[in-house]
Amino acid sequence: MLRTCSCKSTPGHTYRCEVCGGVGHDFDDVNQAAVTPVTQIPSTQTPLLPTGMDAVDEVLGGGVVEGAVYLLGGEPGIGKSTLLLQVAGGLLSHGKRVLYVSAEETAERVRERCERLGLLDDNLLVTTEAEVGRVLSAADDVAADVLMLDSIQRLHDDGVDKPAGCPSQIRQVCERILDDKGDLTVFVVGHVTKGGSLAGPKFLEHMVDVVMQFSRGDDDGRVLATRKNRFYVLRQCPFE
């Protein structure tokens, strides 16, 4: 004798009937995920801001992507701060307002470097503040477009009772930046170990969009390379 199935199901779930043993699905009241063939997705061009430095633009695929987070790694003394200020100069030429956070040097030393590079510009702002919350507030107060943090090992969050540079501080600082940066384009300087790896926890590289490595080449030259780039292929180029 045929029995009538009267099982009750929960919308959006797979279920097995206790009477007939059949497996069914009830998705009538659930919105389905949109699935589109990649060939039917509209093609878009990612806007780029060229820095005016051939080596930098080459490894970045043409320039800086606005709103992205960049990590620049290199050994101490190799010229990361100088390179970062040169990138700032290129972005200033596009009318961008740059806040440079010098957590390792005095404002006077930054001024001296800017003078040598010909970068005295009212839209290049400098602070030696190292607390990430106050840094983000300052960037908002001055309506900055670009935030440059030199370096991540010297920044800290007052809510974490650990010294700057320890893994918990670096993680908290990075999370605060990513959560609260808004439309800011962010550049982060990170030191590397003697083995060439970025100092600090590995997750730092996973949290950013682009990882650039500044290293010594032949005859004490410099080489700039991308180890990670969510926007373009990985490249390297001699830097002059």
Steps between C-alpha positions, in 0.01 A plus 500: 500500500639836395558731795473875468819690588423775747852596611580859583810668368692816585532749212854508364599158632538145374283251690418126517136401531428286809209330323628420151875535556545727199745789495366836393587870491287796591649818351177673399534780754876548475682742268741310280863611459560674167729297274635657181738363234824697517464587131177688576645716777560858375868583449634791703833681505665556839593872522872555552706792627849490345775602743726632225775254601547237231613221733211550742237528229645197323471266799156635593362445152472867411448683826323512835146370545302744712365355823746207501742408781868463409777344711858605423764272652876540512801480728577797727687778321426383146291809419139405571413841647655683206317278252173554685541877488576481128175308453330775703641755258345316207161492671525869590529572128150353462363743758493246782542600864754277676545443875844356572529337843863501613508275804876444476642845417433855611296736286817702446676201343203444270515868400871465414430199279214681329726796428755272332226340292333830409179400677412807704125512443214613724307186408773280648419488870722344767431364848715304745192357676529122547160405652286359219170644620640852515670451163170405336326795666772734371460363148127571520551848647732611219294328228794289384471283189813297571639372830865392524608311814873483569524246652246237611742370765488837681124554500278386785143494626441633852239227552765227484724471805803380305807675358500633144629248248373187677262273302187603693573870444574457130179301453290756686656793316439333162143412585429856614643636176300262282178553695518878533698630202195572286608611152862563600780355292747361754872428480662305783875466551624174652854393587640165391717248679854404399349211309299739285159424653272772628546540874197418708213257449428359153137613511617856429564404138159336470314808623625742233431523127857539376835394649807677359855394581787753482834321495865534397597393150830473318768765570296622799215603273137469602227267378129554556273198465144398580460181702122533500270713285125450500464724197780392264763233441814492712794699360843629587706786364839664570447823689701814424 
